Amino acid sequence: MSAPHVVVVGGGLAGLRAAVSCLDAGTRVTLLEARPRLGGATWSNRHQGLLIDNGQHVFLRCCSAYREFLRRLDVEDRVFLQDRLAVPVAAPGGPTAWLRRSALPAPLHLAGSLLRFSHLSLAERLRVARTTHSLGRLRLSDPSLDEQSFGSWLRARGEGTRSLEVFWDLLVRPTLNVSAEEASLGLAAKVFQTGLLERADAGDIGWSRVPLQELHAEPAQALLERGGAEVVLRAPVSRILPGADGRHVVVTGERRIDADAVILAAPHEVAAELIPEAAGVDVAGLRSLGHAPIVDLHMVFDRKVMAEEFVAGIGTPLQWIFDRSAASGLESGQYLAVSLSAADAYVGVSSAELQRIFLPELQGLFPAAREARLVRFFATCERTATFLQVPGTLRHRPGTRTELPGFYLAGAWTDTGWPATMEGAVLSGEAAAQHALTGLARGRRPAAAAA
């Protein structure tokens, strides 16, 4: 009898993790990806000689599932992880303040940094410290947290507009892709508790030293194919047909693929069109998750204008700026990638207009840029970067298991307990694989060879 056959639909991080886990367990695996590349929301592209990423993706030390996936791909040496959290926060014409952790145990490890955070008054810093303590006491398992906005919760504790913009938004916007004012309290609490407060080292920041395709897509595809998995690109799935015998048929183009288990790891708007009715998933609720965009600005200068590897900006529309010179293959000068989360205002704006808006802002933040020559400027936009992480989304995020035996869901949009992050995506893929393998181990009959 041949090994059971698992078909994974979607080649983002969730699908890749699911496929690798199923392959490791000895199943036959077919991975179908509609696009001409793997990696999902983490992809790279060559632009005028530079290998650029679609956006700057970072992870934290607490992202254990994601870091384990990197170990499985044997690419740990391709990322950098801070020894100790240190975030330079700059304002135009002002000093750079640092958010750092000390050697003290959590949650005291951030106390000194908060008290020295010069972008806020002393009274505001003390209030932020008290509010952070209250945030750490919330019960993450309480579903009512997701029905309230983080902004309203903060204001009820005396936080004003300035502290929302200067401190809370600084951390919430890049992690939830919405402003602190609009974000779900439940998701914001998860970010702060797991990412900063539970362990002193949890918030240490990591990022890729190489283009993302060399971190995720290429090593994952090589691993899968070495193990005998079939990886098919440009293979959009049109239907998933439940079988009367508990097996399913996945239709892509003219091909019909028999499967003992199917893991649907496509973006949520695509998944909503493919989920069989028998799965019992609220597809209308799934569609209502919506989208939030991210716009990235790519600036190449003829010389170094930013001294740090990354800087967070306040008092400016610039948000987080990263030096991607080495990763892109730039031989001289400096390539800065500016990540703009919750970027609805900039979707559809021309590169020329974005340059007109943001180049003076960058020059205000980094005086060295005033003397440098801007060699290249362009922008990339992910209109559907994440689902909209506002109050009320929890009830529309389905679990991994469904009412249809042998059919599972994966993606950062599923109910992972995490926001839409790389960690959430990998967690969902691993959970889907484990549920599929458990179901197969209960004696489901292997499907015939794929058509």
URBEL-V214722 format. One record per pair of residues at least 6 apart in sequence whose ideal C-beta (glycine too) atoms are under 8 Angstrom apart, sorted by the first residue. I is the first residue (numbers start at 1). J is the second residue. D is the distance in whole Angstrom. If there is no record, write none. Layout:
{{I J D} {I J D}}
This chain:
{{1 446 6} {2 28 7} {2 446 5} {2 449 7} {3 26 6} {3 27 5} {3 28 5} {3 446 7} {4 27 5} {4 28 7} {4 260 4} {4 261 7} {4 440 5} {4 444 7} {4 446 5} {4 447 7} {5 27 7} {5 28 4} {5 29 8} {5 30 7} {5 258 7} {5 259 5} {5 260 5} {5 261 8} {5 446 6} {5 447 5} {5 450 7} {6 19 8} {6 22 5} {6 27 5} {6 28 7} {6 29 5} {6 30 8} {6 259 7} {6 260 7} {6 261 5} {6 262 8} {6 263 7} {6 433 8} {6 436 6} {6 440 8} {7 29 8} {7 30 5} {7 31 8} {7 32 7} {7 248 8} {7 250 5} {7 257 6} {7 259 4} {7 261 8} {7 262 5} {7 263 7} {8 15 5} {8 18 5} {8 19 5} {8 22 7} {8 29 7} {8 30 7} {8 31 5} {8 32 7} {8 262 8} {8 263 5} {8 265 6} {9 15 7} {9 32 5} {9 237 5} {9 240 7} {9 250 7} {9 262 7} {9 263 7} {9 264 5} {9 265 6} {9 266 6} {9 274 7} {10 32 8} {10 33 7} {10 34 8} {10 40 7} {10 264 7} {10 265 4} {10 266 4} {10 267 8} {10 270 8} {10 410 8} {10 411 7} {11 31 6} {11 32 8} {11 33 3} {11 35 8} {11 37 8} {11 38 4} {11 39 7} {11 40 7} {11 217 8} {11 231 8} {11 233 8} {11 265 8} {12 38 8} {12 39 7} {12 40 2} {12 41 6} {12 42 8} {12 265 6} {12 267 8} {12 411 7} {12 425 6} {13 39 8} {13 40 6} {13 41 8} {13 42 7} {13 66 8} {13 69 8} {13 216 6} {13 412 8} {13 422 6} {13 425 4} {13 426 5} {13 429 7} {14 40 7} {14 265 4} {14 410 4} {14 411 5} {14 412 7} {14 425 4} {14 426 7} {14 428 5} {14 429 4} {14 432 7} {15 31 6} {15 33 7} {15 40 7} {15 263 7} {15 265 4} {15 266 8} {15 410 7} {15 429 6} {16 31 8} {16 38 7} {16 39 8} {16 69 8} {16 216 7} {16 217 8} {16 220 4} {16 224 8} {16 429 7} {17 65 8} {17 69 6} {17 410 8} {17 425 7} {17 426 5} {17 428 8} {17 429 3} {17 430 5} {17 433 7} {18 263 5} {18 265 6} {18 410 5} {18 429 4} {18 430 7} {18 432 5} {18 433 4} {18 436 8} {19 29 5} {19 31 5} {19 220 8} {19 224 6} {19 229 6} {19 429 8} {19 433 8} {20 69 8} {20 72 6} {20 73 8} {20 220 7} {20 223 6} {20 224 7} {21 429 7} {21 430 6} {21 433 4} {21 434 7} {21 437 8} {22 29 5} {22 263 8} {22 433 5} {22 436 7} {22 437 7} {23 29 5} {23 223 8} {23 224 6} {23 227 5} {23 228 8} {23 229 5} {24 72 8} {24 227 8} {25 433 8} {25 437 5} {27 260 8} {27 437 7} {27 440 7} {28 228 7} {28 229 8} {28 450 8} {29 224 7} {29 227 8} {29 228 8} {29 229 4} {29 230 7} {30 229 7} {30 230 5} {30 232 7} {30 257 6} {30 259 8} {30 450 6} {31 224 6} {31 229 6} {31 230 7} {31 231 5} {31 232 7} {32 232 5} {32 235 4} {32 237 6} {32 250 7} {32 252 6} {32 257 8} {33 231 8} {33 232 7} {33 233 5} {33 234 8} {33 235 6} {34 234 7} {34 235 7} {34 236 4} {34 237 7} {34 266 8} {34 270 8} {35 233 7} {35 234 7} {36 233 5} {36 234 5} {37 43 6} {37 213 7} {37 217 6} {37 233 7} {38 216 7} {38 217 4} {38 220 6} {38 221 6} {38 231 7} {38 233 7} {39 212 6} {39 213 6} {39 216 5} {39 217 4} {40 267 8} {40 425 7} {41 54 7} {41 55 8} {41 382 7} {41 385 6} {41 425 8} {42 53 7} {42 54 7} {42 57 6} {42 212 4} {42 215 8} {42 216 5} {42 217 8} {42 422 7} {43 53 7} {43 54 5} {43 212 6} {43 213 6} {43 217 7} {44 51 6} {44 52 7} {44 53 5} {44 54 7} {44 211 4} {44 212 5} {44 213 4} {44 214 7} {45 51 8} {45 52 6} {45 54 7} {46 52 8} {47 298 8} {47 378 7} {48 376 7} {49 329 8} {50 300 7} {50 328 4} {50 329 6} {50 330 6} {50 335 7} {51 211 5} {51 213 8} {51 327 8} {51 328 5} {51 329 6} {52 211 7} {52 298 6} {52 324 7} {52 328 6} {52 337 8} {52 380 8} {53 208 8} {53 211 6} {53 212 5} {53 324 7} {53 327 8} {53 337 7} {54 212 8} {54 296 7} {54 380 6} {54 382 6} {55 294 5} {55 296 5} {55 337 8} {55 339 6} {55 380 7} {55 382 6} {55 385 7} {56 207 7} {56 296 7} {56 320 7} {56 322 5} {56 324 7} {56 337 5} {56 339 5} {57 207 7} {57 208 7} {57 212 7} {57 422 6} {58 205 6} {58 206 6} {58 207 5} {59 66 5} {59 67 7} {59 79 8} {59 205 8} {59 206 5} {59 207 7} {59 421 8} {59 422 6} {59 423 7} {60 195 5} {60 202 6} {60 203 6} {60 204 7} {60 205 6} {60 206 7} {60 423 8} {61 67 8} {61 81 6} {61 82 8} {61 201 5} {61 202 6} {61 203 7} {61 204 4} {61 206 7} {62 194 6} {62 195 6} {62 198 8} {62 199 7} {62 202 4} {62 203 7} {62 423 8} {63 206 8} {63 421 7} {63 422 7} {63 423 4} {64 423 8} {65 423 6} {65 426 5} {65 427 5} {65 430 6} {66 422 5} {66 423 5} {66 426 5} {67 76 8} {67 206 8} {69 426 5} {70 76 5} {70 78 8} {70 79 6} {70 215 7} {72 223 8} {73 215 8} {73 216 8} {73 219 4} {73 220 6} {73 223 6} {74 219 7} {75 214 8} {75 215 6} {75 219 5} {78 208 6} {78 209 6} {78 210 5} {78 214 7} {78 215 5} {79 206 5} {79 207 7} {79 208 5} {79 209 6} {79 215 7} {80 206 6} {80 207 6} {80 208 8} {80 209 6} {81 204 6} {81 205 8} {81 206 4} {82 204 4} {82 205 5} {82 206 7} {83 204 7} {84 100 7} {84 101 6} {84 201 8} {84 204 6} {85 99 7} {85 100 6} {85 101 4} {85 201 8} {85 203 5} {85 204 5} {85 205 7} {86 98 6} {86 99 7} {86 100 5} {86 101 8} {87 98 7} {87 99 4} {87 100 7} {87 205 7} {87 310 8} {87 312 6} {88 96 5} {88 97 8} {88 98 6} {88 308 5} {88 310 8} {88 311 5} {88 312 7} {89 96 7} {89 97 5} {89 98 7} {89 99 6} {89 117 8} {89 119 6} {89 170 7} {89 311 8} {89 312 5} {89 313 8} {89 314 6} {90 96 5} {90 311 5} {90 312 7} {90 313 6} {90 314 7} {90 365 6} {90 366 8} {91 119 6} {91 313 7} {91 314 5} {91 315 4} {91 316 7} {91 365 8} {92 315 6} {92 316 6} {92 361 7} {92 364 4} {92 365 5} {93 364 7} {94 119 7} {94 315 7} {95 118 6} {96 311 8} {97 116 7} {97 117 5} {97 118 5} {97 119 5} {98 113 7} {98 116 8} {99 110 8} {99 113 5} {99 114 8} {99 117 7} {100 113 5} {101 109 4} {101 110 6} {101 113 7} {101 200 6} {101 201 7} {101 203 7} {101 204 8} {102 108 8} {102 109 5} {102 110 8} {102 111 8} {102 112 5} {102 113 7} {103 109 7} {103 200 8} {104 111 7} {104 112 8} {104 200 7} {105 200 6} {106 197 6} {106 198 6} {106 199 6} {106 200 4} {106 202 8} {107 132 7} {107 133 7} {107 136 6} {107 196 8} {107 197 5} {109 200 4} {110 132 7} {110 196 7} {110 197 8} {111 129 7} {114 125 6} {114 128 6} {114 129 5} {114 132 7} {115 122 8} {115 125 6} {115 126 8} {115 129 7} {117 125 6} {117 128 8} {117 167 7} {119 166 5} {119 167 8} {119 314 6} {119 315 8} {120 128 7} {120 162 7} {120 163 6} {120 166 6} {120 167 6} {124 160 7} {124 162 7} {124 163 5} {124 167 8} {127 157 8} {127 158 6} {127 159 6} {127 163 7} {128 159 7} {128 163 6} {128 167 6} {128 168 8} {130 157 8} {131 154 7} {131 157 5} {131 158 8} {131 159 6} {132 192 7} {132 197 7} {134 157 6} {135 188 8} {135 189 6} {135 192 5} {135 193 7} {135 197 8} {136 192 7} {136 193 6} {136 197 4} {138 145 6} {138 185 8} {138 189 5} {138 193 7} {139 145 8} {140 186 7} {140 189 6} {140 190 6} {140 193 6} {140 417 7} {142 186 8} {143 186 7} {143 394 6} {143 395 8} {145 184 7} {145 185 5} {145 186 4} {145 189 6} {146 184 5} {146 185 7} {146 186 4} {146 187 7} {146 391 6} {146 392 7} {146 393 7} {146 394 4} {146 395 8} {147 391 6} {147 392 6} {148 184 8} {148 185 4} {148 186 8} {148 391 6} {149 181 7} {149 182 6} {149 183 7} {149 184 7} {149 185 6} {149 390 7} {149 391 5} {150 168 7} {150 172 7} {150 180 5} {150 181 7} {150 182 8} {150 183 4} {150 184 7} {150 185 5} {150 188 4} {151 164 7} {151 179 8} {151 180 6} {151 181 4} {151 182 7} {151 183 7} {152 185 8} {153 185 5} {154 163 8} {154 164 6} {154 168 6} {154 180 7} {155 164 8} {159 168 7} {164 180 5} {164 181 6} {165 314 7} {166 314 5} {166 315 8} {168 180 4} {169 179 6} {169 180 4} {169 181 8} {170 312 6} {170 314 6} {171 191 7} {171 192 8} {171 196 8} {172 178 8} {172 179 7} {172 180 4} {172 183 5} {172 188 6} {172 191 7} {173 179 6} {173 180 7} {173 319 7} {173 341 5} {173 342 6} {174 319 7} {174 320 6} {174 339 7} {174 341 5} {175 191 5} {175 195 7} {175 419 6} {175 421 7} {176 183 5} {176 184 8} {176 187 6} {176 188 7} {176 191 7} {176 386 8} {176 389 4} {176 419 5} {176 420 8} {177 292 4} {177 294 6} {177 341 5} {177 342 6} {177 385 6} {177 386 5} {177 389 6} {177 420 7} {178 292 6} {178 341 8} {178 342 5} {178 388 7} {178 389 5} {178 390 6} {179 342 6} {180 188 7} {182 342 8} {182 390 5} {183 389 6} {183 390 7} {184 389 6} {184 390 6} {184 391 5} {184 392 8} {184 393 6} {184 394 7} {185 391 7} {186 394 6} {187 389 5} {187 393 8} {187 419 5} {190 417 7} {190 418 7} {190 419 7} {191 419 7} {194 202 7} {194 418 8} {195 202 6} {195 203 5} {196 202 6} {196 203 5} {207 310 8} {207 322 7} {208 215 5} {208 327 7} {209 326 7} {209 327 6} {210 327 6} {211 327 6} {211 328 7} {221 231 5} {224 231 6} {225 231 6} {230 450 7} {232 252 7} {235 252 5} {235 253 7} {235 255 8} {236 252 6} {236 253 8} {237 250 6} {237 251 7} {237 252 5} {237 266 8} {237 274 6} {238 251 5} {238 252 7} {238 253 8} {239 250 8} {239 251 4} {239 274 7} {240 248 6} {240 249 7} {240 250 6} {240 251 7} {240 262 6} {240 264 7} {240 274 5} {240 275 8} {240 276 6} {240 407 7} {241 248 6} {241 249 4} {241 250 8} {241 251 7} {241 276 7} {242 248 6} {242 276 5} {242 278 5} {242 404 6} {242 407 7} {243 249 6} {245 445 7} {246 405 5} {246 406 6} {246 444 6} {246 445 8} {247 258 6} {247 259 6} {247 260 6} {247 406 7} {247 444 8} {247 445 7} {247 447 5} {248 258 8} {248 259 5} {248 261 8} {248 262 5} {248 406 6} {248 407 6} {249 256 5} {249 257 7} {249 258 6} {249 259 7} {250 256 7} {250 257 5} {250 259 6} {250 262 6} {251 257 8} {255 451 6} {256 451 5} {257 450 5} {257 451 6} {258 447 4} {258 448 5} {258 449 8} {258 450 6} {258 451 7} {259 406 8} {259 447 6} {260 406 6} {260 440 6} {260 444 6} {260 445 7} {260 446 6} {260 447 5} {261 406 5} {261 407 7} {261 408 7} {261 436 4} {261 439 6} {261 440 6} {261 444 8} {262 406 7} {262 407 5} {262 408 7} {263 408 5} {263 409 8} {263 410 6} {263 429 8} {263 432 5} {263 433 7} {263 436 6} {264 271 5} {264 274 6} {264 275 7} {264 407 7} {264 408 7} {264 409 5} {264 410 7} {265 409 8} {265 410 4} {265 411 6} {265 428 8} {265 429 6} {265 432 7} {266 274 7} {266 411 7} {267 384 7} {267 411 7} {267 413 8} {268 286 5} {268 287 8} {268 289 6} {268 387 6} {268 411 6} {268 413 4} {269 287 7} {269 291 8} {269 384 7} {271 286 7} {271 409 7} {271 411 7} {271 413 8} {272 283 4} {272 286 5} {272 287 5} {275 281 5} {275 283 6} {275 286 8} {275 402 8} {275 409 8} {276 404 6} {276 407 7} {278 403 7} {278 404 5} {279 402 4} {279 403 6} {279 404 4} {279 407 6} {280 402 6} {280 403 3} {280 404 7} {281 398 5} {281 402 6} {281 409 7} {282 396 7} {282 398 7} {285 395 7} {285 396 4} {286 396 6} {286 398 7} {286 413 8} {288 396 6} {289 387 4} {289 388 6} {289 393 6} {289 396 6} {289 397 7} {289 413 6} {290 387 6} {290 388 4} {291 383 7} {291 384 4} {291 385 7} {291 386 7} {291 387 6} {291 388 6} {292 341 8} {292 342 6} {292 344 8} {292 385 6} {292 386 5} {292 387 7} {292 388 5} {292 389 7} {293 342 8} {293 343 5} {293 344 6} {293 347 5} {293 381 6} {293 382 6} {293 383 5} {293 384 7} {293 385 6} {294 339 7} {294 340 7} {294 341 6} {294 343 6} {294 381 8} {294 382 5} {294 385 4} {294 386 8} {295 340 5} {295 343 4} {295 346 5} {295 347 7} {295 354 8} {295 379 6} {295 380 7} {295 381 5} {295 382 8} {296 337 6} {296 338 7} {296 339 6} {296 340 7} {296 379 7} {296 380 5} {296 381 8} {296 382 8} {297 337 7} {297 338 4} {297 340 7} {297 354 6} {297 358 6} {297 377 7} {297 379 5} {298 335 7} {298 336 8} {298 337 6} {298 338 8} {298 376 7} {298 377 7} {298 378 5} {298 379 7} {298 380 7} {299 335 7} {299 336 5} {299 337 8} {299 338 7} {299 359 7} {299 362 7} {299 374 6} {299 376 7} {299 377 5} {300 330 7} {300 333 6} {300 334 7} {300 335 5} {300 336 8} {300 374 7} {300 375 5} {300 376 4} {300 377 8} {301 333 5} {301 334 5} {301 335 8} {301 336 7} {301 369 7} {301 372 4} {301 373 7} {301 374 6} {301 375 6} {302 332 8} {302 333 5} {302 372 6} {302 373 4} {302 375 5} {303 333 6} {303 334 7} {303 368 8} {303 371 8} {303 372 5} {303 373 8} {304 333 8} {304 334 5} {304 368 7} {305 334 6} {305 336 7} {305 362 8} {305 366 5} {305 368 4} {305 369 4} {305 372 5} {306 321 6} {306 323 6} {306 334 7} {306 336 6} {306 366 5} {306 368 8} {306 369 8} {308 323 7} {309 322 7} {309 323 5} {310 320 6} {310 321 6} {310 322 5} {310 323 7} {311 320 7} {311 321 5} {311 365 7} {312 319 7} {312 320 5} {312 321 8} {313 319 6} {313 320 7} {313 321 7} {313 365 6} {316 361 5} {316 364 7} {316 365 6} {317 340 8} {317 357 7} {317 358 7} {317 361 6} {318 338 6} {318 340 8} {318 358 7} {318 361 5} {318 362 6} {318 365 6} {319 338 7} {319 339 6} {319 340 6} {319 341 6} {320 338 7} {320 339 5} {321 336 6} {321 337 7} {321 338 5} {321 339 8} {321 362 8} {321 365 8} {322 336 7} {322 337 5} {322 338 8} {322 339 7} {323 334 6} {323 335 7} {323 336 6} {324 330 8} {324 335 5} {324 336 7} {324 337 5} {325 333 7} {325 334 5} {325 335 5} {328 335 5} {333 375 6} {336 362 7} {338 358 7} {338 362 7} {340 346 6} {343 381 8} {346 354 7} {346 379 8} {346 381 8} {347 381 6} {347 383 6} {348 381 8} {349 379 8} {351 377 6} {351 378 5} {351 379 5} {354 377 8} {354 379 5} {355 374 8} {355 377 5} {359 369 8} {359 374 6} {359 377 7} {362 369 5} {363 369 5} {363 370 5} {386 412 7} {386 419 8} {386 420 4} {387 393 7} {387 412 8} {387 413 5} {387 420 6} {389 419 6} {389 420 6} {394 415 7} {397 413 6} {397 414 6} {397 415 4} {397 416 8} {398 409 6} {398 414 6} {398 415 6} {399 409 7} {399 414 7} {399 415 5} {400 408 5} {400 409 6} {400 410 7} {400 414 6} {400 428 6} {400 431 5} {400 432 5} {400 435 6} {401 408 6} {401 435 5} {402 408 7} {402 409 6} {405 439 7} {405 444 8} {406 436 7} {406 439 6} {406 444 7} {408 432 4} {408 435 5} {408 436 5} {409 428 8} {409 432 7} {410 425 8} {410 428 4} {410 429 5} {410 431 7} {410 432 4} {411 425 7} {411 428 6} {412 418 7} {412 419 8} {412 420 4} {412 421 6} {412 422 8} {412 424 4} {412 425 4} {412 428 7} {413 420 7} {414 428 5} {416 424 4} {416 427 5} {416 428 5} {416 431 8} {417 424 8} {417 427 8} {418 424 4} {418 427 6}}
